[in-house]
């Protein structure tokens, strides 16, 4: 992974952390969805070498997984 990809992954990770901190009125499921999308986007970018399609696909899959994990029981 080159320097630009590492920097992009770091920026996305930091943005996700700030996003989560600013969402105190969100439900637990909403927070899990947002976190999953952020983590999935970073993972997609890393796995596909920074491809936009990989990043978007990873964010979509991560959001779905986060949403399902956050279901109220």
Secondary structure, DSSP 4 states (H G I P E B T S, - for coil): --HHHHHHHHHHHHHHHHHHHT-TTS-HHHHHHHHHHHHHHHHHHHHTTS-HHHHHHHHHHHHHHHHHHT---
